Amino acid sequence: MDMLIAKKRAEVMARLASMKLPGGVGAAPIPAPAPVSAAVSSAVAPSPRDTLAALQARVQAKLSGLSSTTAPAQPTELHPMLRGDYKAPGRSGQAPMPRISSIKANQRKEKPKRLKIEHEAPASFTDPEKNPYFDPTLGAHRTAEPHARRAGKQFQFTRPGRYIEQAERLRNEAKMEQLKVEIAARAEVARLEDEVLDANAIKFSEPPEIEWWDAPFVSNGAYPQGDIVPVESLITIYVQHPVPVEPPASILSMSAAPSQLMLTRKERKKVRRQRRIELQSELRDKVKLGLLPPVEPKLRMSNFMRIMANQSVPDPTKLEAEVRRQMQARLDKHEADNQARKLTKEQRAAKHEGKVESEEQKGVVAAVFRVSNLQHPQHRYKVSINAKQHHLTGVALVCENLSLVVVEGPEKFVKAYKKLMLRRIDWVNGEIKLDAVASSADGKAEIDWSKNSCHMIWQGPIEQRRFTQFRLRDCATEGLAKRVLTSAGCDSYWQLAKQFDPSTAVASDLLL
């Protein structure tokens, strides 16, 4: 332990000797101690004082050798950074600039007095024994200047709508991920259903002996038998003459009338106005010729005094009563004419039936709709009552996982029913007290109506109606629903609904 303390003390004294190098160059060297014999040194250990004295003598010997060989250095001034009169730059980090006044007011202005806070360096920092890395020649013993104040930052306002856009983008990404999961699940379900279905499960009907579109042109109810000879070339020596069509009237007689022109709404108003002007002018001419009596003026409460101004009126009250009587007579005549032209209840029904028959003569159209869930009472009522009001026939099959609505009728009424199914009915809104009471009474879980939807999977002309009326049937199994459609000859509708993919469907607005 004494050896370690002696070693450290020798190092400290060596550092102190090196620090006193400028002032101790001309000092007399310390004489070296007399050499000690090997026997004595091995017997007695050197003391710390002897070791320190030996180190000092060695340092002084080296310094004396250097001073004798080299010439004395020229005295030079210290660097401004090492002198005590150096002033650090201002707080802004720039070199101080001279203060120059531009006007007398600035020259007379007194410089504000500020309190300078000086921080003294602690004694432990300048003590060489406690801080061996301290160098007094660098001027670090001077008072430390306070740290420059950092300039304040300006306000950075967020752009309006930035976080709303971020939230919207995150919601869209979540929806896309959910949609991908649903599409993958539907694809898996469709793949399993296709594997379960066997090729023998679908029975195709035999082709008819004659197609319904050829039936009006075939006399004996079958196609004529004969060999069909293919035509080698479309160009032949024969000339095809068109079938002559009889004119609507005999050309020899002069009773042939020209075809009626189709006028626009503006042209029809113009023709009606001209006809009315001609009738009025003809009536005035007959009155002038004395063929008709002059038309009595229409007396009203607003003009009877002006019309009767040139006549002497002995009893104004009697004249007013006459004016009121004429006004009431004209009103009664107008209402009587309207009542005479009004159709009775039977006539209105017959007129409506005639319109339905005329529309049905143009052709029968069928439409097939696929509904995810048709258990809502309000949806069931709208689907059924509107089909009956539009004179449509068909069936609505309600199953647990799939519902099918088939309607057939004139194209005009099918188009109106299609708007009801694809636009007017809110399929995703199932919040109704009646539905909540029914579901709680049955003990079933609440239905998620947000995923409910309706799509039209097919529409096209058919030969005739296949149903006599519109009915809504609840089917416990898919087999029962298929039997209902098979009895009507349209069993392919169910297979079409099973293979339909709502994700690839066209928007309902484009189908209307």
C-alpha positions as a Python dict, from the first residue, in 0.01 Angstrom:
ca = {
    (1, 'M'): (0, 0, 0),
    (2, 'D'): (285, 239, 81),
    (3, 'M'): (444, 165, -255),
    (4, 'L'): (119, 255, -439),
    (5, 'I'): (84, 583, -248),
    (6, 'A'): (445, 669, -321),
    (7, 'K'): (398, 599, -690),
    (8, 'K'): (89, 822, -718),
    (9, 'R'): (258, 1101, -526),
    (10, 'A'): (555, 1084, -760),
    (11, 'E'): (327, 1120, -1062),
    (12, 'V'): (158, 1427, -910),
    (13, 'M'): (491, 1593, -832),
    (14, 'A'): (610, 1525, -1185),
    (15, 'R'): (303, 1700, -1324),
    (16, 'L'): (358, 1995, -1089),
    (17, 'A'): (719, 2019, -1204),
    (18, 'S'): (610, 2024, -1567),
    (19, 'M'): (359, 2304, -1494),
    (20, 'K'): (639, 2517, -1338),
    (21, 'L'): (852, 2483, -1650),
    (22, 'P'): (855, 2856, -1762),
    (23, 'G'): (951, 2994, -1422),
    (24, 'G'): (1207, 2734, -1322),
    (25, 'V'): (1433, 2715, -1626),
    (26, 'G'): (1727, 2907, -1469),
    (27, 'A'): (1707, 2739, -1127),
    (28, 'A'): (2000, 2536, -1004),
    (29, 'P'): (1964, 2164, -1058),
    (30, 'I'): (1920, 1943, -760),
    (31, 'P'): (2228, 1726, -710),
    (32, 'A'): (2172, 1362, -778),
    (33, 'P'): (2186, 1137, -475),
    (34, 'A'): (2485, 913, -425),
    (35, 'P'): (2446, 567, -570),
    (36, 'V'): (2358, 299, -325),
    (37, 'S'): (2516, -37, -340),
    (38, 'A'): (2315, -331, -461),
    (39, 'A'): (2344, -511, -134),
    (40, 'V'): (2205, -218, 67),
    (41, 'S'): (1921, -146, -178),
    (42, 'S'): (1811, -500, -175),
    (43, 'A'): (1815, -507, 200),
    (44, 'V'): (1637, -173, 273),
    (45, 'A'): (1329, -57, 68),
    (46, 'P'): (1337, 305, -54),
    (47, 'S'): (1106, 548, 124),
    (48, 'P'): (848, 764, -63),
    (49, 'R'): (1054, 1076, 2),
    (50, 'D'): (1360, 921, -158),
    (51, 'T'): (1158, 817, -464),
    (52, 'L'): (1008, 1167, -500),
    (53, 'A'): (1350, 1330, -466),
    (54, 'A'): (1495, 1100, -731),
    (55, 'L'): (1215, 1187, -976),
    (56, 'Q'): (1263, 1561, -917),
    (57, 'A'): (1637, 1531, -972),
    (58, 'R'): (1582, 1347, -1299),
    (59, 'V'): (1337, 1613, -1426),
    (60, 'Q'): (1572, 1898, -1333),
    (61, 'A'): (1861, 1725, -1510),
    (62, 'K'): (1662, 1700, -1833),
    (63, 'L'): (1553, 2063, -1811),
    (64, 'S'): (1908, 2185, -1752),
    (65, 'G'): (2028, 1991, -2054),
    (66, 'L'): (1764, 2149, -2276),
    (67, 'S'): (1839, 2503, -2153),
    (68, 'S'): (2210, 2463, -2221),
    (69, 'T'): (2172, 2336, -2580),
    (70, 'T'): (1891, 2561, -2713),
    (71, 'A'): (1887, 2937, -2749),
    (72, 'P'): (1648, 3138, -2531),
    (73, 'A'): (1307, 3180, -2697),
    (74, 'Q'): (1185, 3521, -2799),
    (75, 'P'): (911, 3653, -2571),
    (76, 'T'): (572, 3648, -2748),
    (77, 'E'): (233, 3778, -2642),
    (78, 'L'): (-47, 3549, -2547),
    (79, 'H'): (-340, 3484, -2780),
    (80, 'P'): (-643, 3708, -2712),
    (81, 'M'): (-841, 3398, -2622),
    (82, 'L'): (-585, 3322, -2345),
    (83, 'R'): (-572, 3675, -2209),
    (84, 'G'): (-817, 3796, -1952),
    (85, 'D'): (-941, 4093, -2154),
    (86, 'Y'): (-1121, 3884, -2420),
    (87, 'K'): (-1497, 3938, -2453),
    (88, 'A'): (-1720, 3663, -2591),
    (89, 'P'): (-1975, 3741, -2871),
    (90, 'G'): (-2327, 3850, -2788),
    (91, 'R'): (-2623, 3624, -2722),
    (92, 'S'): (-2721, 3614, -3089),
    (93, 'G'): (-2395, 3434, -3177),
    (94, 'Q'): (-2267, 3718, -3398),
    (95, 'A'): (-1968, 3948, -3351),
    (96, 'P'): (-2050, 4276, -3176),
    (97, 'M'): (-2111, 4563, -3414),
    (98, 'P'): (-2039, 4932, -3344),
    (99, 'R'): (-2338, 5132, -3230),
    (100, 'I'): (-2400, 5414, -3478),
    (101, 'S'): (-2684, 5658, -3420),
    (102, 'S'): (-2864, 5787, -3725),
    (103, 'I'): (-3058, 6066, -3557),
    (104, 'K'): (-3015, 6287, -3249),
    (105, 'A'): (-3292, 6109, -3065),
    (106, 'N'): (-3102, 5779, -3083),
    (107, 'Q'): (-2781, 5950, -2973),
    (108, 'R'): (-2947, 6101, -2665),
    (109, 'K'): (-3112, 5774, -2575),
    (110, 'E'): (-2959, 5620, -2266),
    (111, 'K'): (-2843, 5262, -2277),
    (112, 'P'): (-3055, 5045, -2049),
    (113, 'K'): (-2874, 4902, -1753),
    (114, 'R'): (-2889, 4529, -1728),
    (115, 'L'): (-2782, 4305, -1447),
    (116, 'K'): (-2496, 4075, -1546),
    (117, 'I'): (-2506, 3743, -1373),
    (118, 'E'): (-2164, 3585, -1325),
    (119, 'H'): (-2117, 3224, -1235),
    (120, 'E'): (-1800, 3151, -1037),
    (121, 'A'): (-1626, 2825, -1115),
    (122, 'P'): (-1627, 2589, -813),
    (123, 'A'): (-1305, 2544, -618),
    (124, 'S'): (-1300, 2170, -684),
    (125, 'F'): (-1283, 2242, -1060),
    (126, 'T'): (-964, 2457, -1034),
    (127, 'D'): (-785, 2238, -777),
    (128, 'P'): (-510, 2036, -961),
    (129, 'E'): (-522, 1758, -708),
    (130, 'K'): (-896, 1704, -748),
    (131, 'N'): (-910, 1781, -1122),
    (132, 'P'): (-586, 1660, -1292),
    (133, 'Y'): (-723, 1771, -1633),
    (134, 'F'): (-747, 2140, -1539),
    (135, 'D'): (-515, 2376, -1735),
    (136, 'P'): (-496, 2732, -1591),
    (137, 'T'): (-334, 2866, -1910),
    (138, 'L'): (-660, 2825, -2109),
    (139, 'G'): (-841, 3088, -1903),
    (140, 'A'): (-1109, 2851, -1780),
    (141, 'H'): (-1075, 2996, -1430),
    (142, 'R'): (-1263, 3307, -1537),
    (143, 'T'): (-1628, 3350, -1462),
    (144, 'A'): (-1853, 3156, -1691),
    (145, 'E'): (-2097, 3354, -1903),
    (146, 'P'): (-2465, 3261, -1880),
    (147, 'H'): (-2599, 3048, -2160),
    (148, 'A'): (-2757, 3239, -2445),
    (149, 'R'): (-3132, 3225, -2442),
    (150, 'R'): (-3273, 3015, -2718),
    (151, 'A'): (-3496, 3201, -2959),
    (152, 'G'): (-3863, 3109, -2924),
    (153, 'K'): (-4028, 2901, -3194),
    (154, 'Q'): (-4325, 3024, -3394),
    (155, 'F'): (-4667, 2859, -3381),
    (156, 'Q'): (-4709, 2579, -3635),
    (157, 'F'): (-5083, 2546, -3702),
    (158, 'T'): (-5214, 2219, -3838),
    (159, 'R'): (-5382, 2232, -4179),
    (160, 'P'): (-5762, 2213, -4143),
    (161, 'G'): (-5897, 1866, -4219),
    (162, 'R'): (-5563, 1687, -4182),
    (163, 'Y'): (-5669, 1451, -3906),
    (164, 'I'): (-6012, 1404, -4064),
    (165, 'E'): (-5844, 1286, -4384),
    (166, 'Q'): (-5622, 1050, -4186),
    (167, 'A'): (-5925, 904, -4006),
    (168, 'E'): (-6116, 868, -4335),
    (169, 'R'): (-5820, 692, -4494),
    (170, 'L'): (-5795, 450, -4202),
    (171, 'R'): (-6169, 379, -4219),
    (172, 'N'): (-6148, 311, -4595),
    (173, 'E'): (-5857, 74, -4540),
    (174, 'A'): (-6055, -110, -4271),
    (175, 'K'): (-6356, -138, -4503),
    (176, 'M'): (-6140, -273, -4784),
    (177, 'E'): (-5990, -534, -4552),
    (178, 'Q'): (-6337, -636, -4434),
    (179, 'L'): (-6461, -656, -4794),
    (180, 'K'): (-6167, -878, -4891),
    (181, 'V'): (-6246, -1113, -4602),
    (182, 'E'): (-6616, -1130, -4700),
    (183, 'I'): (-6534, -1196, -5067),
    (184, 'A'): (-6296, -1475, -4968),
    (185, 'A'): (-6562, -1628, -4741),
    (186, 'R'): (-6829, -1611, -5014),
    (187, 'A'): (-6589, -1767, -5265),
    (188, 'E'): (-6521, -2051, -5021),
    (189, 'V'): (-6895, -2108, -4965),
    (190, 'A'): (-6964, -2105, -5340),
    (191, 'R'): (-6682, -2353, -5398),
    (192, 'L'): (-6824, -2589, -5137),
    (193, 'E'): (-7174, -2563, -5284),
    (194, 'D'): (-7045, -2638, -5632),
    (195, 'E'): (-6867, -2946, -5497),
    (196, 'V'): (-7183, -3069, -5323),
    (197, 'L'): (-7403, -3023, -5629),
    (198, 'D'): (-7387, -3321, -5857),
    (199, 'A'): (-7423, -3308, -6231),
    (200, 'N'): (-7727, -3536, -6206),
    (201, 'A'): (-7902, -3299, -5963),
    (202, 'I'): (-7996, -3063, -6248),
    (203, 'K'): (-8248, -3219, -6482),
    (204, 'F'): (-8282, -3054, -6819),
    (205, 'S'): (-8619, -3072, -6992),
    (206, 'E'): (-8649, -3220, -7338),
    (207, 'P'): (-8660, -2970, -7624),
    (208, 'P'): (-9016, -2906, -7749),
    (209, 'E'): (-9139, -3036, -8081),
    (210, 'I'): (-9188, -2681, -8198),
    (211, 'E'): (-9070, -2353, -8048),
    (212, 'W'): (-9333, -2111, -7929),
    (213, 'W'): (-9211, -1834, -8159),
    (214, 'D'): (-9259, -2065, -8462),
    (215, 'A'): (-9604, -2192, -8360),
    (216, 'P'): (-9808, -1915, -8535),
    (217, 'F'): (-9633, -1988, -8865),
    (218, 'V'): (-9669, -2369, -8868),
    (219, 'S'): (-10005, -2516, -8964),
    (220, 'N'): (-9996, -2882, -8851),
    (221, 'G'): (-9811, -2825, -8520),
    (222, 'A'): (-9481, -2973, -8635),
    (223, 'Y'): (-9191, -2872, -8849),
    (224, 'P'): (-9209, -2993, -9212),
    (225, 'Q'): (-9004, -3304, -9275),
    (226, 'G'): (-8735, -3285, -9537),
    (227, 'D'): (-8369, -3287, -9596),
    (228, 'I'): (-8192, -2964, -9526),
    (229, 'V'): (-7962, -2893, -9817),
    (230, 'P'): (-7687, -2650, -9726),
    (231, 'V'): (-7646, -2354, -9958),
    (232, 'E'): (-7305, -2352, -10113),
    (233, 'S'): (-7321, -1987, -10213),
    (234, 'L'): (-7541, -1694, -10118),
    (235, 'I'): (-7546, -1569, -10476),
    (236, 'T'): (-7794, -1764, -10695),
    (237, 'I'): (-7977, -1715, -11026),
    (238, 'Y'): (-8308, -1662, -10850),
    (239, 'V'): (-8465, -1322, -10782),
    (240, 'Q'): (-8657, -1275, -10457),
    (241, 'H'): (-8971, -1066, -10502),
    (242, 'P'): (-9127, -907, -10193),
    (243, 'V'): (-9479, -1006, -10089),
    (244, 'P'): (-9728, -742, -10214),
    (245, 'V'): (-9912, -557, -9938),
    (246, 'E'): (-10265, -433, -9989),
    (247, 'P'): (-10309, -55, -9945),
    (248, 'P'): (-10534, 71, -9662),
    (249, 'A'): (-10788, 203, -9916),
    (250, 'S'): (-10859, 152, -10282),
    (251, 'I'): (-10645, 368, -10504),
    (252, 'L'): (-10931, 396, -10755),
    (253, 'S'): (-11164, 554, -10502),
    (254, 'M'): (-11095, 906, -10377),
    (255, 'S'): (-11164, 813, -10016),
    (256, 'A'): (-10800, 747, -9940),
    (257, 'A'): (-10700, 979, -9656),
    (258, 'P'): (-10343, 1083, -9587),
    (259, 'S'): (-10175, 945, -9281),
    (260, 'Q'): (-10216, 1153, -8965),
    (261, 'L'): (-9919, 1366, -8872),
    (262, 'M'): (-9764, 1339, -8528),
    (263, 'L'): (-9737, 1693, -8393),
    (264, 'T'): (-9534, 1815, -8101),
    (265, 'R'): (-9690, 1964, -7791),
    (266, 'K'): (-9612, 2318, -7904),
    (267, 'E'): (-9762, 2254, -8248),
    (268, 'R'): (-10081, 2105, -8098),
    (269, 'K'): (-10131, 2416, -7882),
    (270, 'K'): (-10086, 2636, -8186),
    (271, 'V'): (-10345, 2439, -8390),
    (272, 'R'): (-10596, 2451, -8102),
    (273, 'R'): (-10551, 2828, -8065),
    (274, 'Q'): (-10603, 2887, -8438),
    (275, 'R'): (-10919, 2673, -8441),
    (276, 'R'): (-11064, 2868, -8147),
    (277, 'I'): (-10992, 3202, -8317),
    (278, 'E'): (-11166, 3083, -8635),
    (279, 'L'): (-11479, 2977, -8443),
    (280, 'Q'): (-11498, 3310, -8260),
    (281, 'S'): (-11459, 3509, -8584),
    (282, 'E'): (-11731, 3297, -8749),
    (283, 'L'): (-11965, 3358, -8455),
    (284, 'R'): (-11910, 3735, -8471),
    (285, 'D'): (-11982, 3738, -8844),
    (286, 'K'): (-12313, 3559, -8791),
    (287, 'V'): (-12409, 3809, -8520),
    (288, 'K'): (-12330, 4099, -8754),
    (289, 'L'): (-12544, 3947, -9029),
    (290, 'G'): (-12834, 3900, -8789),
    (291, 'L'): (-12834, 3524, -8812),
    (292, 'L'): (-12774, 3486, -8439),
    (293, 'P'): (-12880, 3704, -8146),
    (294, 'P'): (-12602, 3896, -7975),
    (295, 'V'): (-12435, 3722, -7683),
    (296, 'E'): (-12534, 3864, -7347),
    (297, 'P'): (-12239, 3996, -7146),
    (298, 'K'): (-12124, 3791, -6847),
    (299, 'L'): (-12214, 4004, -6552),
    (300, 'R'): (-11994, 3980, -6242),
    (301, 'M'): (-11972, 4181, -5927),
    (302, 'S'): (-11654, 4345, -6053),
    (303, 'N'): (-11787, 4468, -6390),
    (304, 'F'): (-12166, 4506, -6375),
    (305, 'M'): (-12148, 4878, -6280),
    (306, 'R'): (-11924, 4948, -6577),
    (307, 'I'): (-12152, 4758, -6819),
    (308, 'M'): (-12474, 4918, -6692),
    (309, 'A'): (-12326, 5269, -6665),
    (310, 'N'): (-12511, 5398, -6975),
    (311, 'Q'): (-12848, 5267, -6854),
    (312, 'S'): (-13064, 5415, -6588),
    (313, 'V'): (-13095, 5173, -6298),
    (314, 'P'): (-13400, 5247, -6085),
    (315, 'D'): (-13331, 4962, -5837),
    (316, 'P'): (-12958, 4883, -5784),
    (317, 'T'): (-13038, 4613, -5527),
    (318, 'K'): (-13248, 4422, -5778),
    (319, 'L'): (-12967, 4450, -6035),
    (320, 'E'): (-12714, 4309, -5788),
    (321, 'A'): (-12941, 4014, -5715),
    (322, 'E'): (-12973, 3946, -6088),
    (323, 'V'): (-12594, 3949, -6127),
    (324, 'R'): (-12554, 3700, -5841),
    (325, 'R'): (-12822, 3475, -5992),
    (326, 'Q'): (-12640, 3467, -6327),
    (327, 'M'): (-12309, 3388, -6159),
    (328, 'Q'): (-12465, 3097, -5967),
    (329, 'A'): (-12634, 2968, -6284),
    (330, 'R'): (-12303, 2962, -6471),
    (331, 'L'): (-12136, 2777, -6182),
    (332, 'D'): (-12417, 2519, -6165),
    (333, 'K'): (-12397, 2460, -6540),
    (334, 'H'): (-12019, 2408, -6518),
    (335, 'E'): (-12049, 2154, -6236),
    (336, 'A'): (-12332, 1971, -6415),
    (337, 'D'): (-12123, 1938, -6730),
    (338, 'N'): (-11830, 1801, -6529),
    (339, 'Q'): (-12057, 1554, -6351),
    (340, 'A'): (-12200, 1439, -6684),
    (341, 'R'): (-11854, 1376, -6822),
    (342, 'K'): (-11742, 1194, -6506),
    (343, 'L'): (-11713, 816, -6540),
    (344, 'T'): (-11888, 582, -6303),
    (345, 'K'): (-11707, 328, -6087),
    (346, 'E'): (-11780, 48, -6333),
    (347, 'Q'): (-11667, 259, -6628),
    (348, 'R'): (-11340, 346, -6454),
    (349, 'A'): (-11274, -21, -6375),
    (350, 'A'): (-11349, -121, -6734),
    (351, 'K'): (-11119, 153, -6864),
    (352, 'H'): (-10837, 34, -6636),
    (353, 'E'): (-10886, -327, -6744),
    (354, 'G'): (-10870, -217, -7105),
    (355, 'K'): (-10537, -44, -7042),
    (356, 'V'): (-10400, -357, -6873),
    (357, 'E'): (-10509, -575, -7164),
    (358, 'S'): (-10361, -336, -7419),
    (359, 'E'): (-10029, -337, -7231),
    (360, 'E'): (-10030, -715, -7204),
    (361, 'Q'): (-10085, -751, -7578),
    (362, 'K'): (-9746, -586, -7628),
    (363, 'G'): (-9577, -881, -7456),
    (364, 'V'): (-9521, -1046, -7119),
    (365, 'V'): (-9197, -982, -6930),
    (366, 'A'): (-9060, -1174, -6630),
    (367, 'A'): (-8819, -1044, -6366),
    (368, 'V'): (-8636, -1238, -6093),
    (369, 'F'): (-8507, -1068, -5774),
    (370, 'R'): (-8270, -1212, -5515),
    (371, 'V'): (-8321, -1083, -5156),
    (372, 'S'): (-8082, -1176, -4877),
    (373, 'N'): (-8349, -1170, -4605),
    (374, 'L'): (-8725, -1127, -4656),
    (375, 'Q'): (-8841, -1192, -4297),
    (376, 'H'): (-8921, -829, -4218),
    (377, 'P'): (-9303, -786, -4197),
    (378, 'Q'): (-9296, -445, -4362),
    (379, 'H'): (-9086, -572, -4655),
    (380, 'R'): (-9314, -874, -4703),
    (381, 'Y'): (-9624, -653, -4715),
    (382, 'K'): (-9475, -411, -4969),
    (383, 'V'): (-9354, -691, -5197),
    (384, 'S'): (-9695, -862, -5195),
    (385, 'I'): (-9936, -568, -5214),
    (386, 'N'): (-9748, -383, -5488),
    (387, 'A'): (-9738, -694, -5707),
    (388, 'K'): (-10116, -728, -5677),
    (389, 'Q'): (-10179, -358, -5743),
    (390, 'H'): (-9967, -370, -6060),
    (391, 'H'): (-10158, -678, -6188),
    (392, 'L'): (-9845, -896, -6168),
    (393, 'T'): (-9840, -1269, -6109),
    (394, 'G'): (-9561, -1474, -5957),
    (395, 'V'): (-9431, -1601, -5626),
    (396, 'A'): (-9209, -1489, -5336),
    (397, 'L'): (-9017, -1776, -5174),
    (398, 'V'): (-8880, -1698, -4826),
    (399, 'C'): (-8603, -1928, -4698),
    (400, 'E'): (-8366, -1895, -4406),
    (401, 'N'): (-8055, -1791, -4601),
    (402, 'L'): (-8202, -1683, -4935),
    (403, 'S'): (-8526, -1535, -5069),
    (404, 'L'): (-8645, -1525, -5430),
    (405, 'V'): (-8913, -1300, -5585),
    (406, 'V'): (-9048, -1383, -5933),
    (407, 'V'): (-9294, -1147, -6107),
    (408, 'E'): (-9440, -1153, -6458),
    (409, 'G'): (-9666, -916, -6646),
    (410, 'P'): (-9663, -625, -6892),
    (411, 'E'): (-9332, -446, -6936),
    (412, 'K'): (-9470, -114, -6809),
    (413, 'F'): (-9587, -262, -6477),
    (414, 'V'): (-9271, -472, -6432),
    (415, 'K'): (-9063, -157, -6473),
    (416, 'A'): (-9260, 18, -6196),
    (417, 'Y'): (-9222, -287, -5969),
    (418, 'K'): (-8849, -295, -6040),
    (419, 'K'): (-8815, 65, -5914),
    (420, 'L'): (-8993, -40, -5596),
    (421, 'M'): (-8759, -333, -5531),
    (422, 'L'): (-8431, -163, -5620),
    (423, 'R'): (-8490, 196, -5504),
    (424, 'R'): (-8789, 262, -5285),
    (425, 'I'): (-8766, -18, -5026),
    (426, 'D'): (-8498, 41, -4763),
    (427, 'W'): (-8370, -314, -4714),
    (428, 'V'): (-8103, -226, -4455),
    (429, 'N'): (-8343, -48, -4218),
    (430, 'G'): (-8497, -305, -3984),
    (431, 'E'): (-8565, -83, -3682),
    (432, 'I'): (-8936, -134, -3617),
    (433, 'K'): (-9116, -221, -3294),
    (434, 'L'): (-9322, -494, -3457),
    (435, 'D'): (-9013, -679, -3574),
    (436, 'A'): (-8845, -643, -3233),
    (437, 'V'): (-9151, -784, -3054),
    (438, 'A'): (-9178, -1078, -3295),
    (439, 'S'): (-8809, -1167, -3264),
    (440, 'S'): (-8818, -1152, -2884),
    (441, 'A'): (-9134, -1362, -2874),
    (442, 'D'): (-8983, -1632, -3094),
    (443, 'G'): (-8666, -1639, -2885),
    (444, 'K'): (-8441, -1581, -3185),
    (445, 'A'): (-8135, -1360, -3196),
    (446, 'E'): (-8163, -1015, -3346),
    (447, 'I'): (-8105, -1000, -3723),
    (448, 'D'): (-7830, -781, -3864),
    (449, 'W'): (-8020, -585, -4131),
    (450, 'S'): (-7713, -385, -4237),
    (451, 'K'): (-7604, -669, -4470),
    (452, 'N'): (-7947, -715, -4631),
    (453, 'S'): (-7968, -638, -5005),
    (454, 'C'): (-8182, -691, -5315),
    (455, 'H'): (-8054, -756, -5670),
    (456, 'M'): (-8229, -827, -5999),
    (457, 'I'): (-8061, -1137, -6142),
    (458, 'W'): (-8263, -1178, -6462),
    (459, 'Q'): (-8526, -1007, -6681),
    (460, 'G'): (-8658, -1105, -7020),
    (461, 'P'): (-8967, -1175, -7235),
    (462, 'I'): (-9162, -1498, -7194),
    (463, 'E'): (-9433, -1665, -7399),
    (464, 'Q'): (-9714, -1646, -7144),
    (465, 'R'): (-9778, -1616, -6773),
    (466, 'R'): (-9675, -1921, -6567),
    (467, 'F'): (-9856, -1821, -6246),
    (468, 'T'): (-10223, -1736, -6200),
    (469, 'Q'): (-10171, -1499, -5905),
    (470, 'F'): (-9902, -1364, -5674),
    (471, 'R'): (-9837, -1559, -5355),
    (472, 'L'): (-9583, -1533, -5071),
    (473, 'R'): (-9471, -1869, -4934),
    (474, 'D'): (-9239, -1957, -4643),
    (475, 'C'): (-9020, -2256, -4730),
    (476, 'A'): (-8844, -2447, -4452),
    (477, 'T'): (-8599, -2612, -4694),
    (478, 'E'): (-8453, -2535, -5033),
    (479, 'G'): (-8608, -2853, -5175),
    (480, 'L'): (-8958, -2720, -5109),
    (481, 'A'): (-8875, -2394, -5287),
    (482, 'K'): (-8738, -2586, -5587),
    (483, 'R'): (-9058, -2794, -5608),
    (484, 'V'): (-9270, -2479, -5620),
    (485, 'L'): (-9065, -2343, -5910),
    (486, 'T'): (-9056, -2679, -6087),
    (487, 'S'): (-9436, -2699, -6086),
    (488, 'A'): (-9441, -2367, -6274),
    (489, 'G'): (-9167, -2470, -6518),
    (490, 'C'): (-8906, -2220, -6398),
    (491, 'D'): (-8682, -2428, -6171),
    (492, 'S'): (-8370, -2271, -6326),
    (493, 'Y'): (-8440, -1946, -6137),
    (494, 'W'): (-8327, -2101, -5806),
    (495, 'Q'): (-7998, -2227, -5948),
    (496, 'L'): (-7940, -1883, -6101),
    (497, 'A'): (-7995, -1720, -5760),
    (498, 'K'): (-7753, -1961, -5590),
    (499, 'Q'): (-7476, -1886, -5840),
    (500, 'F'): (-7530, -1508, -5829),
    (501, 'D'): (-7242, -1304, -5680),
    (502, 'P'): (-7356, -967, -5533),
    (503, 'S'): (-7000, -829, -5539),
    (504, 'T'): (-6992, -841, -5921),
    (505, 'A'): (-7348, -710, -5970),
    (506, 'V'): (-7417, -393, -6167),
    (507, 'A'): (-7550, -93, -5975),
    (508, 'S'): (-7930, -83, -5954),
    (509, 'D'): (-7942, 272, -6097),
    (510, 'L'): (-7792, 148, -6423),
    (511, 'L'): (-8059, -120, -6465),
    (512, 'L'): (-8354, 122, -6447),
}
